[in-house]
């Protein structure tokens, strides 16, 4: 009986020391770096030429005048359009998102 108890104690000590060794060798994975993108007034994802092609296709009209304006830190394209009926109208495009304002 004493031999069994001694064997059990030795086995438990072995298991505990192996667990402690594994726990000390474990290194948690390092997190990947986080990249933060901040909006910038200079960041333009849509060129003036791309904006002209987009609105000519969408409105089936011809751009007769195009200009770039800064408004609240954003780049805005103001495009003057002429349709087949002779109507003149303006379209404003956000250069960063490409959305029509």
Backbone as CSV, one residue per row, in Angstrom:
resi,resn,N_x,N_y,N_z,CA_x,CA_y,CA_z,C_x,C_y,C_z
1,UNK,0.824,-1.186,0.000,0.000,0.000,0.000,0.875,1.260,0.000
2,UNK,1.944,1.197,0.788,2.853,2.317,0.855,3.536,2.538,-0.496
3,UNK,3.822,1.440,-1.201,4.474,1.528,-2.510,3.536,2.166,-3.533
4,UNK,2.278,1.868,-3.465,1.287,2.442,-4.394,1.147,3.935,-4.142
5,UNK,1.086,4.304,-2.840,0.954,5.710,-2.489,2.189,6.489,-2.938
6,UNK,3.350,5.907,-2.756,4.591,6.553,-3.179,4.622,6.685,-4.698
7,UNK,4.178,5.672,-5.396,4.128,5.720,-6.862,3.154,6.787,-7.345
8,UNK,2.006,6.876,-6.679,1.011,7.896,-7.044,1.558,9.298,-6.804
9,UNK,2.221,9.498,-5.695,2.788,10.809,-5.379,3.870,11.161,-6.391
10,UNK,4.687,10.191,-6.766,5.751,10.421,-7.744,5.152,10.748,-9.116
11,UNK,4.095,10.034,-9.485,3.437,10.279,-10.775,2.806,11.669,-10.797
12,UNK,2.161,12.057,-9.687,1.536,13.386,-9.624,2.596,14.475,-9.676
13,UNK,3.713,14.262,-9.016,4.795,15.243,-9.050,5.347,15.374,-10.458
14,UNK,5.466,14.244,-11.158,5.953,14.258,-12.535,4.978,15.015,-13.448
15,UNK,3.691,14.753,-13.288,2.676,15.434,-14.103,2.671,16.928,-13.822
16,UNK,2.760,17.310,-12.551,2.756,18.727,-12.195,4.005,19.437,-12.715
17,UNK,5.159,18.773,-12.620,6.378,19.424,-13.113,6.360,19.535,-14.634
18,UNK,5.806,18.550,-15.314,5.695,18.627,-16.777,4.734,19.752,-17.170
19,UNK,3.648,19.897,-16.421,2.700,20.986,-16.703,3.321,22.350,-16.480
20,UNK,4.090,22.476,-15.406,4.759,23.747,-15.124,5.789,24.061,-16.198
21,UNK,6.490,23.033,-16.683,7.483,23.230,-17.737,6.806,23.677,-19.028
22,UNK,5.694,23.053,-19.373,4.956,23.443,-20.584,4.391,24.854,-20.453
23,UNK,3.888,25.192,-19.267,3.311,26.525,-19.060,4.370,27.602,-19.179
24,UNK,5.593,27.320,-18.690,6.644,28.334,-18.780,7.176,28.451,-20.209
25,UNK,7.084,27.377,-21.007,7.580,27.406,-22.387,6.555,28.009,-23.342
26,UNK,5.293,28.114,-22.924,4.242,28.628,-23.796,4.392,30.123,-23.996
27,UNK,4.383,30.535,-25.229,4.417,31.957,-25.563,3.170,32.259,-26.382
28,UNK,2.310,33.123,-25.869,1.095,33.429,-26.626,1.466,34.114,-27.942
29,UNK,0.635,33.923,-28.965,0.934,34.550,-30.256,0.917,36.074,-30.125
30,UNK,1.859,36.696,-30.789,1.907,38.165,-30.747,0.870,38.718,-31.714
31,UNK,0.139,39.717,-31.291,-0.875,40.279,-32.176,-0.212,40.994,-33.346
32,UNK,-0.887,40.938,-34.485,-0.352,41.621,-35.662,-0.522,43.126,-35.466
33,UNK,0.356,43.912,-36.054,0.259,45.360,-35.881,-1.023,45.912,-36.511
34,UNK,-1.560,46.908,-35.881,-2.781,47.550,-36.358,-2.393,48.808,-37.129
35,UNK,-2.934,48.932,-38.320,-2.663,50.102,-39.143,-3.903,50.991,-39.114
36,UNK,-3.714,52.218,-38.707,-4.821,53.165,-38.618,-4.706,54.136,-39.781
37,UNK,-5.763,54.213,-40.572,-5.800,55.148,-41.690,-6.635,56.352,-41.285
38,UNK,-6.049,57.493,-41.389,-6.773,58.712,-41.055,-7.109,59.443,-42.338
39,UNK,-8.331,59.969,-42.428,-8.680,60.702,-43.634,-7.810,61.940,-43.787
40,UNK,-7.482,62.229,-44.996,-6.634,63.371,-45.290,-7.288,64.210,-46.375
41,UNK,-7.063,65.493,-46.318,-7.633,66.368,-47.334,-7.000,66.091,-48.688
42,UNK,-5.801,65.544,-48.716,-5.102,65.295,-49.963,-5.435,63.924,-50.550
43,UNK,-6.110,63.073,-49.809,-6.390,61.719,-50.289,-7.529,61.750,-51.292
44,UNK,-7.226,61.442,-52.532,-8.219,61.436,-53.605,-8.199,60.058,-54.236
45,UNK,-9.347,59.389,-54.243,-9.388,58.070,-54.844,-9.998,58.098,-56.236
46,UNK,-10.614,59.201,-56.609,-11.251,59.330,-57.915,-10.644,60.542,-58.610
47,UNK,-10.056,60.318,-59.773,-9.465,61.447,-60.497,-10.579,62.252,-61.171
48,UNK,-10.232,63.456,-61.595,-11.209,64.308,-62.293,-11.658,63.632,-63.577
49,UNK,-10.730,63.007,-64.288,-11.077,62.317,-65.532,-12.050,61.166,-65.283
50,UNK,-11.819,60.408,-64.210,-12.729,59.314,-63.861,-14.108,59.849,-63.488
51,UNK,-14.143,60.966,-62.771,-15.425,61.570,-62.389,-16.190,62.033,-63.626
52,UNK,-15.475,62.633,-64.584,-16.125,63.089,-65.826,-16.736,61.906,-66.560
53,UNK,-15.983,60.832,-66.738,-16.513,59.648,-67.437,-17.715,59.060,-66.700
54,UNK,-17.644,59.027,-65.356,-18.725,58.451,-64.566,-20.029,59.237,-64.742
55,UNK,-19.978,60.572,-64.631,-21.220,61.353,-64.716,-21.727,61.448,-66.152
56,UNK,-20.834,61.455,-67.133,-21.317,61.461,-68.532,-22.094,60.184,-68.829
57,UNK,-21.616,59.070,-68.313,-22.311,57.804,-68.527,-23.628,57.765,-67.743
58,UNK,-23.586,58.238,-66.514,-24.765,58.164,-65.655,-25.894,59.085,-66.130
59,UNK,-25.559,60.308,-66.525,-26.582,61.289,-66.894,-26.798,61.402,-68.403
60,UNK,-26.022,60.670,-69.186,-26.111,60.723,-70.652,-26.075,62.171,-71.140
61,UNK,-25.077,62.865,-70.639,-24.882,64.276,-70.994,-23.379,64.513,-71.113
62,UNK,-23.026,65.654,-71.691,-21.622,65.971,-71.932,-21.146,66.991,-70.902
63,UNK,-19.953,66.776,-70.375,-19.359,67.727,-69.441,-18.758,68.860,-70.267
64,UNK,-19.215,70.090,-69.982,-18.705,71.242,-70.727,-17.739,72.071,-69.887
65,UNK,-17.731,71.843,-68.582,-16.816,72.553,-67.704,-16.592,71.711,-66.447
66,UNK,-15.348,71.642,-65.996,-15.034,70.874,-64.793,-14.065,71.672,-63.941
67,UNK,-14.333,71.698,-62.642,-13.414,72.373,-61.729,-13.323,71.606,-60.422
68,UNK,-12.219,71.833,-59.723,-11.974,71.196,-58.429,-12.085,72.251,-57.340
69,UNK,-12.829,71.915,-56.270,-12.985,72.821,-55.137,-12.649,72.078,-53.856
70,UNK,-12.153,72.817,-52.868,-11.959,72.268,-51.524,-13.120,72.760,-50.662
71,UNK,-13.762,71.836,-49.963,-14.915,72.210,-49.146,-14.864,71.416,-47.846
72,UNK,-14.583,72.108,-46.753,-14.523,71.440,-45.451,-13.444,70.375,-45.388
73,UNK,-12.315,70.600,-46.037,-11.232,69.629,-46.025,-11.409,68.493,-47.017
74,UNK,-12.454,68.555,-47.830,-12.716,67.512,-48.827,-12.540,68.089,-50.222
75,UNK,-12.102,67.249,-51.145,-11.983,67.651,-52.537,-13.292,67.316,-53.243
76,UNK,-13.863,68.324,-53.878,-15.136,68.179,-54.583,-14.921,68.566,-56.039
77,UNK,-15.437,67.729,-56.952,-15.420,68.075,-58.368,-16.781,68.652,-58.729
78,UNK,-16.777,69.839,-59.328,-18.017,70.461,-59.800,-17.995,70.369,-61.316
79,UNK,-18.971,69.644,-61.875,-19.007,69.375,-63.308,-20.265,69.998,-63.912
80,UNK,-20.077,70.872,-64.865,-21.207,71.485,-65.568,-21.542,70.600,-66.754
81,UNK,-22.817,70.221,-66.884,-23.267,69.244,-67.887,-24.216,69.893,-68.888
82,UNK,-24.226,69.357,-70.108,-25.148,69.783,-71.168,-25.772,68.523,-71.744
83,UNK,-27.114,68.420,-71.645,-27.776,67.227,-72.181,-28.254,67.453,-73.612
84,UNK,-28.853,66.437,-74.228,-29.297,66.507,-75.625,-30.417,67.522,-75.843
85,UNK,-31.176,67.820,-74.792,-32.260,68.794,-74.908,-31.750,70.224,-74.752
86,UNK,-30.467,70.393,-74.500,-29.898,71.730,-74.361,-29.912,72.267,-72.944
87,UNK,-30.307,71.450,-71.983,-30.339,71.896,-70.591,-28.943,71.830,-69.993
88,UNK,-28.608,72.829,-69.205,-27.324,72.887,-68.512,-27.588,72.671,-67.021
89,UNK,-26.812,71.796,-66.408,-26.963,71.535,-64.977,-25.598,71.177,-64.410
90,UNK,-25.472,71.264,-63.101,-24.203,70.987,-62.432,-24.332,69.727,-61.576
91,UNK,-23.262,68.963,-61.545,-23.183,67.759,-60.716,-21.941,67.894,-59.844
92,UNK,-22.092,67.604,-58.549,-20.968,67.678,-57.608,-20.605,66.254,-57.199
93,UNK,-19.294,65.938,-57.277,-18.810,64.595,-56.970,-17.743,64.690,-55.880
94,UNK,-17.897,63.870,-54.832,-16.893,63.790,-53.775,-15.717,62.973,-54.328
95,UNK,-14.525,63.554,-54.362,-13.366,62.904,-54.954,-12.895,61.707,-54.130
96,UNK,-13.077,61.730,-52.824,-12.610,60.635,-51.973,-13.478,59.398,-52.105
97,UNK,-14.790,59.569,-52.126,-15.695,58.417,-52.145,-16.273,58.135,-53.520
98,UNK,-16.285,59.127,-54.402,-16.892,58.952,-55.724,-18.397,59.124,-55.708
99,UNK,-18.949,59.516,-54.565,-20.412,59.687,-54.484,-20.821,61.032,-55.058
100,UNK,-22.003,61.030,-55.628,-22.562,62.262,-56.189,-23.302,62.969,-55.076
101,UNK,-22.967,64.242,-54.909,-23.532,65.035,-53.793,-24.782,65.782,-54.238
